Amino acid sequence: MVTKNKKNKTVLRTAVIILIIILNLAFLYFIKYQNQHLSLKDFTLNNFGNGANLLLSVLLITGILITTFLQSITFDYKSFIPFFVLNQVIIISLYASSIISLPFNEIYYFGQNGNRLFTALLFTLYFFTYLVAIFIAWLNIFKIKSVIVLRSMLNSALLMLLFLIFVFLFIVQKGNGFKDLVVNDKNNIGVVLGAAVWSNNKPSPSLAGRVDKALSLLKKNKISEIYFTGSNAPGELTEAEVALNYLKSMEADTEYVHLEKKTTSTNEQVEFIRKELSSNKDNNVIVISDSYHLVRVLEICRFHNIHIQVVPSDLVQSFEQALYNNLREALALTVFWFFAI
């Protein structure tokens, strides 16, 4: 009787954990689409990040079910529960951070403000604790009990590193394949994504290269209008205004140039494209940016279910600059795939 009661408690505990995992996944999807100002009606599994989120949940549920119903295995709940509970606390904190004003907005690092970096840190911790929980479950299955928490943490960190390397190589390979395949069409609209502004409101080489490419397309009649996008850091003109001033310095015609001065990130710029440009089905949107950046742009557009063409700038980078930019994009794309920020 005692054994039966113990088994019933184990089954009930397993059912509760699995229910929380399912609710956790649904809540994560809700946060992802809220981050992009989309409805869950737009949800699709035809998206790498959504599929990966589902796969992780299936792995965790499968591991827990196996350890529950195989009598030869005793599940190490003492190791599992702290990470599982911490994971739930983090996802609730993430939602709270999305609806309250954080105090880090004036801090800039890696070209991102402090609020976004803090949110990205929370998502990294969420991902790490989730992986640790998965490894604890599966190490139990293989009866690896020795220092199970340490092994799970090390395995999780290693898996995150390997995935980052995979994304880095993915960006390098795909970015090197971009070409200018735009055909002349009066409905083609060029959108120059914002980039860093240097002191004295001077465009960075990245921003200047994007403007140069847009002007080249305009002169070849491959685009009929140009939208410069991007807001500003404190004490600077907006990225869009700096781009316009740079264009004027080349004595180019600015009659067909428009400014968008409110967006502060690639995500917001894609949202601007979706709301203001792609909503007109006659428009063909041509996004102009650096090749390493366009990989993430396409993934964000796929999430938003909008079609664009991309044209890479002619930016020439040193080995160190290319390594830094591709690594930063690998981090940004990983965070976007799993958490849509």
C-alpha positions as CSV (number, residue, x, y, z in Angstrom):
1,M,0.0,0.0,0.0
2,V,2.8,2.4,0.9
3,T,4.5,1.5,-2.4
4,K,1.3,2.2,-4.3
5,N,0.8,5.5,-2.6
6,K,4.4,6.5,-3.3
7,K,3.9,5.6,-7.0
8,N,0.7,7.7,-7.1
9,K,2.5,10.7,-5.6
10,T,5.3,10.3,-8.2
11,V,2.8,10.1,-11.1
12,L,1.0,13.2,-9.7
13,R,4.2,15.1,-9.3
14,T,5.2,14.2,-12.8
15,A,1.9,15.3,-14.2
16,V,2.2,18.7,-12.5
17,I,5.7,19.2,-13.8
18,I,4.7,18.3,-17.3
19,L,1.7,20.6,-17.2
20,I,4.0,23.4,-16.0
21,I,6.4,22.6,-18.9
22,I,3.6,22.9,-21.4
23,L,2.3,26.2,-19.9
24,N,5.9,27.4,-19.8
25,L,6.2,26.8,-23.6
26,A,2.9,28.5,-24.3
27,F,3.9,31.4,-22.2
28,L,7.3,31.7,-23.9
29,Y,5.6,31.7,-27.3
30,F,3.2,34.5,-26.0
31,I,6.2,36.5,-24.9
32,K,8.0,36.0,-28.2
33,Y,5.1,37.3,-30.2
34,Q,4.4,40.1,-27.7
35,N,8.0,41.2,-28.1
36,Q,7.4,41.6,-31.9
37,H,4.0,43.2,-31.4
38,L,2.4,40.2,-33.1
39,S,-0.6,38.1,-32.1
40,L,-0.4,34.4,-31.4
41,K,-2.7,34.1,-34.5
42,D,0.6,34.7,-36.4
43,F,2.2,31.6,-34.8
44,T,3.8,29.0,-37.0
45,L,6.2,26.2,-36.5
46,N,7.7,27.1,-39.9
47,N,10.3,29.0,-37.9
48,F,13.5,27.6,-36.6
49,G,13.2,29.2,-33.2
50,N,9.6,28.1,-32.5
51,G,10.6,24.5,-33.6
52,A,13.7,24.6,-31.3
53,N,11.6,25.7,-28.4
54,L,9.2,22.9,-28.9
55,L,12.0,20.4,-29.3
56,L,13.6,21.3,-26.0
57,S,10.2,20.9,-24.2
58,V,9.7,17.5,-25.8
59,L,13.1,16.4,-24.7
60,L,12.4,17.5,-21.1
61,I,9.0,15.9,-21.0
62,T,10.3,12.7,-22.6
63,G,13.2,12.5,-20.0
64,I,10.8,13.0,-17.1
65,L,8.3,10.4,-18.4
66,I,11.0,7.8,-18.9
67,T,12.4,8.3,-15.4
68,T,8.9,8.1,-13.9
69,F,7.7,4.9,-15.5
70,L,11.0,2.9,-15.6
71,Q,11.1,1.1,-12.2
72,S,14.9,0.7,-12.5
73,I,15.4,4.5,-12.4
74,T,15.2,6.8,-9.4
75,F,14.7,10.4,-10.5
76,D,16.9,12.9,-8.7
77,Y,14.3,15.4,-7.8
78,K,16.6,17.2,-5.3
79,S,18.9,18.2,-8.1
80,F,16.2,18.8,-10.7
81,I,13.6,21.0,-8.8
82,P,15.9,24.0,-7.9
83,F,16.8,24.6,-11.6
84,F,13.2,23.9,-12.7
85,V,11.8,26.4,-10.2
86,L,14.5,29.0,-11.0
87,N,13.6,28.6,-14.7
88,Q,10.0,29.5,-13.9
89,V,11.0,32.5,-11.8
90,I,13.2,33.8,-14.7
91,I,10.4,33.5,-17.3
92,I,8.1,35.4,-15.0
93,S,10.8,38.0,-14.5
94,L,11.1,38.3,-18.3
95,Y,7.5,39.0,-18.7
96,A,7.6,41.6,-15.9
97,S,10.6,43.3,-17.5
98,S,8.6,43.6,-20.8
99,I,5.8,45.5,-19.1
100,I,7.7,47.8,-16.6
101,S,10.3,50.4,-17.3
102,L,13.8,49.2,-16.6
103,P,16.5,51.7,-15.4
104,F,19.3,50.7,-17.8
105,N,18.1,52.6,-21.0
106,E,21.0,55.1,-20.9
107,I,23.7,52.4,-20.8
108,Y,25.1,51.4,-24.2
109,Y,27.3,48.3,-24.9
110,F,27.9,46.3,-28.0
111,G,25.6,48.9,-29.8
112,Q,22.7,47.9,-27.6
113,N,21.1,49.8,-24.7
114,G,21.1,48.4,-21.2
115,N,17.5,47.4,-21.1
116,R,17.9,45.0,-24.1
117,L,21.2,43.7,-22.7
118,F,19.5,43.0,-19.3
119,T,16.6,41.2,-21.0
120,A,19.1,39.2,-23.1
121,L,20.9,38.2,-19.9
122,L,17.7,36.9,-18.4
123,F,16.9,34.9,-21.5
124,T,20.4,33.4,-21.4
125,L,19.8,32.3,-17.8
126,Y,16.4,31.0,-18.8
127,F,18.0,28.9,-21.6
128,F,20.8,27.7,-19.4
129,T,18.6,26.6,-16.5
130,Y,16.3,24.8,-19.0
131,L,19.2,22.9,-20.5
132,V,20.5,22.0,-17.0
133,A,17.0,20.5,-16.2
134,I,17.1,18.5,-19.4
135,F,20.5,17.1,-18.8
136,I,19.6,16.2,-15.2
137,A,16.6,14.2,-16.5
138,W,18.6,12.4,-19.1
139,L,21.7,11.7,-17.0
140,N,19.3,10.0,-14.6
141,I,18.1,7.8,-17.4
142,F,21.7,6.7,-18.1
143,K,22.2,6.3,-14.4
144,I,25.0,8.9,-14.2
145,K,24.6,10.1,-10.6
146,S,28.1,11.3,-9.8
147,V,28.2,15.1,-9.5
148,I,25.1,15.2,-11.7
149,V,24.5,19.0,-11.2
150,L,28.0,19.9,-12.2
151,R,28.0,17.6,-15.2
152,S,24.6,19.1,-16.3
153,M,25.9,22.7,-15.9
154,L,29.1,21.9,-17.9
155,N,27.2,20.1,-20.6
156,S,24.7,22.9,-20.9
157,A,27.5,25.5,-21.2
158,L,29.2,23.4,-23.8
159,L,26.0,22.9,-25.8
160,M,25.4,26.6,-25.8
161,L,28.9,27.3,-27.0
162,L,28.7,24.7,-29.8
163,F,25.3,26.1,-30.9
164,L,26.9,29.6,-31.0
165,I,29.7,28.3,-33.2
166,F,27.1,26.7,-35.5
167,V,25.2,30.0,-35.8
168,F,28.4,31.9,-36.4
169,L,29.3,29.6,-39.3
170,F,25.8,29.8,-40.6
171,I,26.0,33.6,-40.7
172,V,29.4,33.5,-42.4
173,Q,28.3,31.0,-45.0
174,K,24.9,32.6,-45.8
175,G,26.2,36.1,-45.6
176,N,28.9,35.4,-48.2
177,G,26.2,34.2,-50.6
178,F,24.2,37.4,-50.9
179,K,24.3,39.2,-54.2
180,D,22.5,42.1,-55.9
181,L,19.7,40.4,-57.8
182,V,17.3,43.3,-57.9
183,V,15.6,43.9,-61.3
184,N,14.4,47.4,-62.3
185,D,10.9,48.0,-61.1
186,K,9.2,51.3,-60.3
187,N,7.7,49.7,-57.2
188,N,11.1,48.9,-55.6
189,I,11.6,50.7,-52.4
190,G,15.1,50.7,-50.8
191,V,15.3,50.6,-47.0
192,V,18.6,51.4,-45.5
193,L,18.9,50.0,-41.9
194,G,20.5,52.3,-39.4
195,A,24.1,51.8,-38.1
196,A,26.4,53.4,-35.7
197,V,27.1,57.2,-35.8
198,W,30.6,58.3,-34.8
199,S,31.5,61.5,-33.0
200,N,30.5,64.8,-34.5
201,N,27.6,63.1,-36.2
202,K,29.9,61.3,-38.7
203,P,28.5,58.1,-40.3
204,S,30.4,55.0,-39.4
205,P,31.9,53.0,-42.3
206,S,29.0,50.6,-42.0
207,L,26.4,53.3,-42.3
208,A,28.3,55.1,-45.1
209,G,28.6,51.8,-47.0
210,R,24.8,51.2,-46.8
211,V,24.1,54.7,-48.0
212,D,26.6,54.3,-50.9
213,K,24.9,51.1,-52.0
214,A,21.4,52.7,-51.8
215,L,22.6,55.6,-54.0
216,S,24.1,53.2,-56.5
217,L,20.8,51.3,-56.7
218,L,18.9,54.6,-57.2
219,K,21.2,55.7,-60.0
220,K,20.7,52.4,-61.7
221,N,16.9,52.8,-61.4
222,K,16.7,49.6,-59.4
223,I,14.9,51.4,-56.6
224,S,12.6,54.5,-56.9
225,E,12.6,55.6,-53.3
226,I,14.9,55.4,-50.3
227,Y,13.9,55.1,-46.6
228,F,16.7,55.9,-44.1
229,T,15.9,54.4,-40.7
230,G,17.2,54.7,-37.2
231,S,16.9,56.7,-34.0
232,N,19.8,58.2,-32.0
233,A,22.0,57.7,-29.0
234,P,22.1,60.6,-26.5
235,G,23.8,63.7,-28.0
236,E,23.7,62.6,-31.6
237,L,21.6,63.2,-34.6
238,T,19.5,60.3,-35.6
239,E,21.0,57.6,-37.8
240,A,18.5,58.5,-40.5
241,E,19.5,62.2,-40.4
242,V,23.2,61.4,-40.5
243,A,22.6,59.1,-43.5
244,L,20.7,61.9,-45.2
245,N,23.4,64.5,-44.5
246,Y,26.0,62.1,-45.9
247,L,23.9,61.6,-49.0
248,K,23.7,65.4,-49.4
249,S,27.5,65.7,-49.1
250,M,27.7,63.8,-52.3
251,E,25.4,66.3,-54.0
252,A,22.8,63.5,-54.6
253,D,19.2,64.2,-55.3
254,T,17.2,63.8,-52.1
255,E,13.8,64.2,-53.6
256,Y,12.9,60.6,-53.2
257,V,14.4,60.1,-49.8
258,H,12.3,59.6,-46.6
259,L,13.3,59.5,-43.0
260,E,12.2,57.2,-40.2
261,K,13.7,58.5,-37.0
262,K,12.0,56.5,-34.2
263,T,13.2,52.9,-34.5
264,T,16.0,51.8,-32.2
265,S,16.7,48.3,-33.3
266,T,16.6,45.9,-36.3
267,N,13.4,44.3,-34.8
268,E,11.7,47.7,-34.8
269,Q,12.9,48.5,-38.3
270,V,11.4,45.2,-39.6
271,E,8.2,46.1,-37.8
272,F,8.2,49.5,-39.5
273,I,8.6,47.7,-42.9
274,R,5.7,45.4,-42.1
275,K,3.3,48.2,-41.0
276,E,4.3,51.0,-43.3
277,L,5.7,49.5,-46.5
278,S,4.8,45.8,-46.9
279,S,1.2,46.6,-46.1
280,N,1.0,48.0,-49.6
281,K,1.1,44.9,-51.8
282,D,2.4,46.9,-54.8
283,N,5.7,47.7,-52.9
284,N,8.8,45.6,-53.3
285,V,10.9,46.2,-50.3
286,I,14.7,46.0,-50.9
287,V,16.6,46.0,-47.5
288,I,20.1,47.3,-47.7
289,S,22.6,46.5,-45.0
290,D,25.9,44.6,-44.4
291,S,26.0,41.0,-45.4
292,Y,26.5,39.7,-41.9
293,H,23.5,41.7,-40.7
294,L,21.1,40.6,-43.5
295,V,21.1,37.0,-42.3
296,R,19.3,38.1,-39.1
297,V,17.1,40.5,-41.0
298,L,15.8,37.7,-43.1
299,E,15.0,35.6,-40.1
300,I,13.1,38.4,-38.4
301,C,11.2,39.0,-41.6
302,R,10.3,35.3,-41.8
303,F,9.0,35.5,-38.2
304,H,6.9,38.5,-39.3
305,N,5.8,36.6,-42.4
306,I,6.8,39.4,-44.8
307,H,8.7,39.1,-48.0
308,I,11.7,41.3,-48.8
309,Q,14.8,41.2,-51.0
310,V,18.2,42.0,-49.6
311,V,21.2,43.7,-51.1
312,P,24.6,43.7,-49.2
313,S,26.7,46.8,-49.0
314,D,30.2,46.8,-50.2
315,L,31.7,47.2,-46.7
316,V,35.3,45.9,-46.5
317,Q,36.2,44.6,-43.1
318,S,39.5,43.6,-41.5
319,F,39.7,40.1,-40.1
320,E,39.2,41.4,-36.6
321,Q,36.2,43.5,-37.6
322,A,34.6,40.6,-39.4
323,L,35.2,38.3,-36.5
324,Y,33.6,40.7,-34.1
325,N,30.6,41.6,-36.2
326,N,29.8,38.0,-37.1
327,L,30.2,36.9,-33.5
328,R,27.9,39.7,-32.3
329,E,25.3,38.7,-35.0
330,A,25.6,35.1,-33.9
331,L,24.6,36.1,-30.4
332,A,21.8,38.4,-31.6
333,L,20.4,35.7,-34.0
334,T,20.5,33.0,-31.3
335,V,18.6,35.3,-28.9
336,F,16.1,36.2,-31.6
337,W,15.5,32.5,-32.6
338,F,14.7,31.4,-29.1
339,F,13.2,34.5,-27.6
340,A,12.3,37.0,-30.4
341,I,14.2,39.9,-29.0
